[in-house]
Amino acid sequence: MNNITLYGADYSVYVRIARMVLEEARVPYRLVDVDIFAAEKIPSDYPDRHPFGKIPALEHDGFRLFETDAIAAYTVDLSGDRSLIPATARDRARTIQIMRIMDHYGYPSLVWGVFVEEVERQRTGQLDNAKVELARRTLTVVDGLMGGRFLGGEQPTLADLWAYPMFTYFGMAPTGNRLIAEFPRLGAWKDTMSGRPSAQATRFPRERRAGRVAPGAD
């Protein structure tokens, strides 16, 4: 399982998903920085790795792959550890359902609709009610689908790894933090996930900056 390279930026939600899968599956890899928003950080051969110019992309012994779903599935198969995939048909279906909810509704509403608006664009208190309600609806649906301590049951699955990076950014925004507090189970789940080694090893730069101790502090 040597010679695995993941291409992408450490601030990216989907790069972090791929990294968390690699970490949970205990598959060694190295991360090569590709910042698609900075032309000087895009390797000249990157279009050959991802013809649509997005991140992440993976290479393993000459085998190239892009799309986070494909990278996650390949990682699980490569590791031989199927614990991230539920054993029963219904639990597997529920896991996939939550992953797609996060892709199609969670990422646009939680990350772009709230985090980017309030934190990146500094529009705290200026969100229109439709954006807030869409985020609340996403949380309501995911909370209703929770299968136990984790989203898919009593142990982490791909659903948790898909959702956690999005919830992390969401919780950094004042509105996101307030909305998560309305859903105690999701709040407890987020806290549990934050303590996992895979989450600690892949923290966003903004998380790392926030966690620094000020000089002279105890």
ZIURHU-V304385 format. One record per residue. N is the residue number from 0. RES is the residue in three letters. PHI is phi in degrees with one decimal (none if undefined). PSI is psi in whole degrees, -180 to 180 (999 if undefined). NEAR is the number of other C-alpha atoms within 10 Angstrom. Layout:
# ZIURHU-V304385
[[N/RES/PHI/PSI/NEAR] [N/RES/PHI/PSI/NEAR]]
This chain:
# ZIURHU-V304385
[[0/MET/none/15/12] [1/ASN/-76.2/173/10] [2/ASN/66.1/31/12] [3/ILE/-93.8/125/20] [4/THR/-121.6/130/17] [5/LEU/-109.4/130/25] [6/TYR/-105.7/129/25] [7/GLY/161.5/179/24] [8/ALA/-104.4/145/22] [9/ASP/-74.1/-6/20] [10/TYR/-90.4/-9/17] [11/SER/-80.3/133/17] [12/VAL/-57.9/-48/23] [13/TYR/-76.3/-30/24] [14/VAL/-65.2/-41/23] [15/ARG/-65.6/-38/27] [16/ILE/-57.8/-50/27] [17/ALA/-60.5/-41/26] [18/ARG/-65.8/-41/30] [19/MET/-64.7/-37/27] [20/VAL/-63.2/-46/24] [21/LEU/-60.3/-42/22] [22/GLU/-66.5/-47/18] [23/GLU/-63.6/-36/22] [24/ALA/-83.3/-2/21] [25/ARG/57.6/43/15] [26/VAL/-102.4/115/16] [27/PRO/-64.7/145/14] [28/TYR/-157.4/166/18] [29/ARG/-123.6/146/13] [30/LEU/-102.0/124/16] [31/VAL/-105.0/123/16] [32/ASP/-68.1/122/14] [33/VAL/-131.7/106/22] [34/ASP/-100.5/104/19] [35/ILE/-70.8/-9/16] [36/PHE/-97.0/3/10] [37/ALA/-133.5/106/8] [38/ALA/-57.3/-34/10] [39/GLU/-71.5/-12/10] [40/LYS/-102.1/9/12] [41/ILE/-101.9/114/17] [42/PRO/-58.8/149/15] [43/SER/-62.0/-27/9] [44/ASP/-92.1/4/8] [45/TYR/-63.2/-35/16] [46/PRO/-57.7/-25/12] [47/ASP/-74.2/-23/10] [48/ARG/-88.0/-36/19] [49/HIS/-142.8/99/18] [50/PRO/-63.9/-14/9] [51/PHE/-101.5/3/10] [52/GLY/70.3/25/13] [53/LYS/-107.7/178/19] [54/ILE/-130.6/151/23] [55/PRO/-90.5/171/27] [56/ALA/-137.5/154/24] [57/LEU/-130.4/147/27] [58/GLU/-134.6/135/17] [59/HIS/-140.0/109/14] [60/ASP/49.8/45/10] [61/GLY/87.5/-10/9] [62/PHE/-87.9/121/8] [63/ARG/-107.6/143/15] [64/LEU/-149.5/140/17] [65/PHE/-136.8/170/19] [66/GLU/87.0/124/16] [67/THR/-61.3/-39/21] [68/ASP/-55.5/-48/15] [69/ALA/-65.8/-41/14] [70/ILE/-63.3/-42/23] [71/ALA/-63.8/-46/21] [72/ALA/-63.3/-42/15] [73/TYR/-62.8/-43/14] [74/THR/-60.8/-47/23] [75/VAL/-61.0/-46/22] [76/ASP/-64.4/-40/12] [77/LEU/-65.3/-38/13] [78/SER/-74.5/-27/15] [79/GLY/78.3/-1/9] [80/ASP/-99.1/112/13] [81/ARG/-95.3/13/13] [82/SER/-66.0/-21/14] [83/LEU/-79.3/-7/22] [84/ILE/-111.4/117/19] [85/PRO/-57.6/154/19] [86/ALA/-80.1/-30/10] [87/THR/-99.7/156/9] [88/ALA/-60.3/-42/9] [89/ARG/-68.7/-41/10] [90/ASP/-68.9/-36/16] [91/ARG/-64.5/-44/17] [92/ALA/-62.4/-41/13] [93/ARG/-65.0/-39/20] [94/THR/-61.0/-47/26] [95/ILE/-63.0/-39/18] [96/GLN/-59.3/-46/15] [97/ILE/-66.2/-39/23] [98/MET/-59.0/-44/20] [99/ARG/-72.8/-33/16] [100/ILE/-60.1/-44/18] [101/MET/-66.0/-39/23] [102/ASP/-63.7/-50/16] [103/HIS/-88.1/-27/11] [104/TYR/-122.4/-41/16] [105/GLY/-68.6/-49/26] [106/TYR/-60.7/-48/25] [107/PRO/-64.9/-40/18] [108/SER/-85.7/-45/25] [109/LEU/-78.6/-45/29] [110/VAL/-84.1/-60/25] [111/TRP/-77.4/-38/17] [112/GLY/-74.8/-29/20] [113/VAL/-118.5/-61/29] [114/PHE/-58.7/-54/27] [115/VAL/-60.9/-42/18] [116/GLU/-65.0/-48/19] [117/GLU/-83.4/-36/22] [118/VAL/-97.0/-54/15] [119/GLU/-71.4/-42/12] [120/ARG/-98.0/2/10] [121/GLN/52.4/50/12] [122/ARG/-113.1/38/13] [123/THR/-58.3/133/15] [124/GLY/81.2/2/10] [125/GLN/-113.7/7/9] [126/LEU/-69.5/138/14] [127/ASP/-76.2/156/9] [128/ASN/-61.2/-31/9] [129/ALA/-63.3/-40/11] [130/LYS/-65.2/-41/17] [131/VAL/-65.4/-43/17] [132/GLU/-69.0/-33/13] [133/LEU/-66.7/-40/18] [134/ALA/-64.6/-44/25] [135/ARG/-62.6/-39/18] [136/ARG/-64.2/-41/15] [137/THR/-59.3/-46/18] [138/LEU/-64.3/-39/21] [139/THR/-61.2/-44/15] [140/VAL/-66.8/-48/12] [141/VAL/-64.1/-42/18] [142/ASP/-59.6/-40/16] [143/GLY/-69.9/-21/12] [144/LEU/-94.9/-8/16] [145/MET/-54.8/133/19] [146/GLY/-97.0/-2/16] [147/GLY/164.8/-139/12] [148/ARG/-64.0/-34/15] [149/PHE/-111.1/172/20] [150/LEU/-62.3/-37/26] [151/GLY/-101.0/6/25] [152/GLY/147.6/-141/17] [153/GLU/-97.3/2/11] [154/GLN/-140.1/157/15] [155/PRO/-64.0/144/18] [156/THR/-130.4/-179/23] [157/LEU/-58.0/-29/26] [158/ALA/-59.9/-41/23] [159/ASP/-66.6/-40/23] [160/LEU/-71.1/-28/25] [161/TRP/-73.0/-43/29] [162/ALA/-79.7/-36/23] [163/TYR/-58.7/-47/22] [164/PRO/-59.5/-36/28] [165/MET/-69.1/-42/25] [166/PHE/-66.2/-31/24] [167/THR/-63.3/-51/24] [168/TYR/-62.3/-44/24] [169/PHE/-56.3/-44/29] [170/GLY/-69.4/-15/22] [171/MET/-78.0/-17/17] [172/ALA/-89.9/142/22] [173/PRO/-53.2/-45/15] [174/THR/-66.3/-41/20] [175/GLY/-62.8/-45/22] [176/ASN/-61.1/-40/16] [177/ARG/-66.8/-42/12] [178/LEU/-68.4/-40/18] [179/ILE/-59.5/-35/21] [180/ALA/-63.0/-21/14] [181/GLU/-75.8/-11/13] [182/PHE/-126.6/84/14] [183/PRO/-55.8/-37/11] [184/ARG/-65.1/-43/18] [185/LEU/-66.6/-37/22] [186/GLY/-62.2/-43/18] [187/ALA/-66.4/-40/15] [188/TRP/-61.2/-46/17] [189/LYS/-60.5/-42/20] [190/ASP/-63.8/-41/13] [191/THR/-62.9/-46/13] [192/MET/-62.9/-37/20] [193/SER/-63.8/-24/16] [194/GLY/-87.2/-7/10] [195/ARG/-71.9/143/12] [196/PRO/-53.9/-35/12] [197/SER/-64.9/-35/21] [198/ALA/-73.9/-40/22] [199/GLN/-66.4/-37/14] [200/ALA/-74.6/-15/12] [201/THR/-123.1/24/20] [202/ARG/-57.4/144/18] [203/PHE/-64.8/152/20] [204/PRO/-53.7/-38/13] [205/ARG/-64.8/-35/12] [206/GLU/-65.9/-44/15] [207/ARG/-63.5/-40/11] [208/ARG/-65.4/-40/10] [209/ALA/-67.7/-26/10] [210/GLY/-87.9/-3/9] [211/ARG/-70.3/141/8] [212/VAL/-86.5/132/9] [213/ALA/-65.8/146/8] [214/PRO/-55.1/133/6] [215/GLY/87.8/-9/5] [216/ALA/-77.8/156/5] [217/ASP/-75.3/999/5]]
